């Protein structure tokens, strides 16, 4: 009920976060030219990685599993309550007033459009304040857990952290990443497939390369207890590879 959103590709749900990798890729290419033309304005490896980390954090906080669905969650129950569904008597009393938005005019403009956020800020102020404090506490706890485990993971177990190897290689000019023929061949193949299928989605008359997206193989499991599987997608995603 609370999951009202525009259903698009969720960049915060796939590791690596592909928007951050794309922006780091573009920034690194631009930085290569900047070093030749105006070296004083070029960015160091540490600065590139700092920007990358900031992008990852902002994507995670503002993404699908966090703030993107927080606003509908704290307003949906009041916005879509009607005499027919009787939500007000069914469960409104379970929702603390300081955690939800109840101003009908502000909610109508929020869900239907036609207005800016600022005239209705007062209705959202208290819930956003409390939820902001909760998120700050949650992120502080998660960061503290990382501090606690950092020495064991990094210094004692020498974990390689596979998810950071690609941005490290991209940001480090001595890695030879952008001089790798294998990388550019793989990049070209994956980009061509995804571009072709993307054009097919917008213009169906353009042929697509089938066999790339996920296929549900749950129907092959017919014997108990495996027939309890209701959804088991298998697929190849070139951009991820």
Secondary structure, DSSP 8 states (H G I E B T S, - for coil): ----------TTSSSS-HHHHHHHHHHHHHHHHHHHH-GGG---HHHHHHHHHHHHHHHHHHSTTTHHHHHHHTTHHHHT--TTTTHHHHHGGGS-GGGS---HHHHHHHHH-SS-SGGGHHHHHHHHHHHHHHHHHHHHHHHHHHHHHHIIIIIIS----GGGHHHHHHH-TTS-GGG-HHHHHHHHHHHHHHHHHHHHHH-TTS----S-S-EE-GGG--STTGGG----EE---TTT-
